[in-house]
Amino acid sequence: MLHIVNGDGFGSILQASGMEGEILVWRESLYEGPISADLTNEAALEARLRYFAERGVPEALFRSYTNSQEEALRLIAQHDKVILWFEYDLFDQSMLIYLLMRLWQYREMWAGKTRLFLLCIDSFPGVHPFKGLGQLSSDQARSLAGTWQPITDEQLELGSRAWLAYASQDPRSVVELLHEDTSALPFVSRAMKHHLERFPSVSNGLNRVEQLTLEAVHGGATRIDSLFRQISEQTLDYGMGDLQYWGYLRSLSQGPSPMIRIDGPELPRYDQNGPIKFEAWCLTMTDFGVEVMASGKDAVLSNGIDRWLGGVHLQGKHGVWRWDPESQSLIRKKV
């Protein structure tokens, strides 16, 4: 038996539970960085290597993890049973649809030899709010044994379509996916809707996380740790980690017209060692940030943008894809 799990935290919990089988921790964060349909392509791998190296992940370590994970998928037929453990949020759903796509591609290698199962939940009795499998005790994790369900061809095909939409250079592919019947994977539609909220808004160029952040700082939030807890509680469906959030704070504090001011050392990176002294940082609002927050100014038109969202690379100031929450559509705002 092989368990493919969504992070080291839950991997350790599952190991401690004494559950039978090997554990493969899937460490590739598909929530951020350059994305393309085939991540095993050397150009795609190099792009992701550079992205994460700039954020503190050693290139050799990233390549090693990626290669070993992909090799494990190619050798999936060595196992009689494979269980995928994932959650409802965007961070997990992006990993899940990638894995389903890969398994569908490799089906001739494992069909008739390996049985695939999925456990994907958005709640657990007595755990409120449920943020993820990493909250569970080893006994709670063990209680989930056998509750997984067989993965169907319909789920594999849908996962493949969802991945291709997410990885497309045209984000309207995700909007089109949401018009399909995605009930075979109950959390895909929900996660992709939150993915679209990560695009700059038509009103002021801020996405939902950035808007909530400016409102919180304007309201008096000054510490980055308490601010992260507040924003992550408001955006549970993103599955956003602290390192992804520090990226948002950096973006808001940079450019010709910063929206917040960060007093303190460089924000933590992936290669951060030892305990973090969060009191070292203090956040304050700028006048420009107040104007953008109130939709009097536009962040993208003023500062530009350089961000990957799925397969879409948002760059520059004009012609950038924007999310319109009222019409639930993406548009390109030229002016």
Salt bridges, closest charged atoms under 4 A:
ASP8 OD1 - ARG27 NH2 2.63
GLU28 OE1 - ARG48 NH2 2.99
ASP38 OD1 - ARG102 NH2 2.78
GLU42 OE2 - ARG63 NH1 3.42
GLU46 OE2 - ARG63 NH2 2.45
GLU54 OE1 - ARG55 NH1 3.41
GLU70 OE1 - ARG102 NE 3.18
GLU71 OE1 - ARG74 NH2 3.04
ASP122 OD2 - ARG190 NH1 3.27
ASP170 OD2 - ARG172 NH2 2.84
GLU180 OE1 - ARG161 NE 3.19
GLU197 OE1 - HIS194 ND1 3.21
GLU197 OE1 - ARG208 NH1 3.71
GLU210 OE2 - ARG307 NH2 2.83
ASP225 OD2 - ARG223 NH2 2.74
GLU233 OE2 - LYS131 NZ 2.76
ASP237 OD1 - ARG190 NE 2.60
ASP237 OD2 - HIS194 NE2 3.72
ASP271 OD2 - ARG269 NH2 3.12
ASP298 OD2 - ARG322 NH1 2.96
ASP298 OD2 - LYS333 NZ 3.99
ASP306 OD1 - HIS313 NE2 2.63
